[in-house]
Amino acid sequence: MDTMKVNPFHISDIKALKIDGVEVTATAAEINKADGVVASMTTTTEPGTNECAVQLVFKDEAGETMAIPTSGLLYLCETSDGLAHDIASTSLAVLTNGALTNLGSAGPSLFTTTAAGLLGMTIAGTADQYFIVIVLPSGKMLISDECAMDSI
């Protein structure tokens, strides 16, 4: 039996948590799970001649694929640390899954995934490699795996 000190003169036995008379039966993992918050992503890339196809799968804190559409900002980078923002000779286009709106020439883009947390796009450019950087509302960056180009 668990006890809780509610004031200096009273200790109560805690048998169940109730909110407005309704017993809460959620597990600690269920309570701690941040529902609908992107925490990570997996990347699949397919190199092509001066382009690369990228598929992103967004996941929540529990590692489960998102079950709702997710929107945010992304940009391309030539380095795996996400610090090189200026890529003038590059373009992004939706390949499959989701929507993408370029906000400027090779600048940031607004994306929306499918209801299953999927986003697919094609990168066309002249560099040997690119990384997709997703900027979360917290400021945290999710950086894709390398997307290598097959040059002619």
Protein Blocks (a to p, Z undefined) as FASTA:
>chain_A
ZZddfbfkbccddfbdceehiacfbdfklmmpcghiafbdcddddddehiacdddddddf
kopacfbdcdddddddfbfnlpambcfkbccddfbgcidddfbehiacdddddfkopacd
ddddfbfbdcdddddfkopacdddddddddZZ
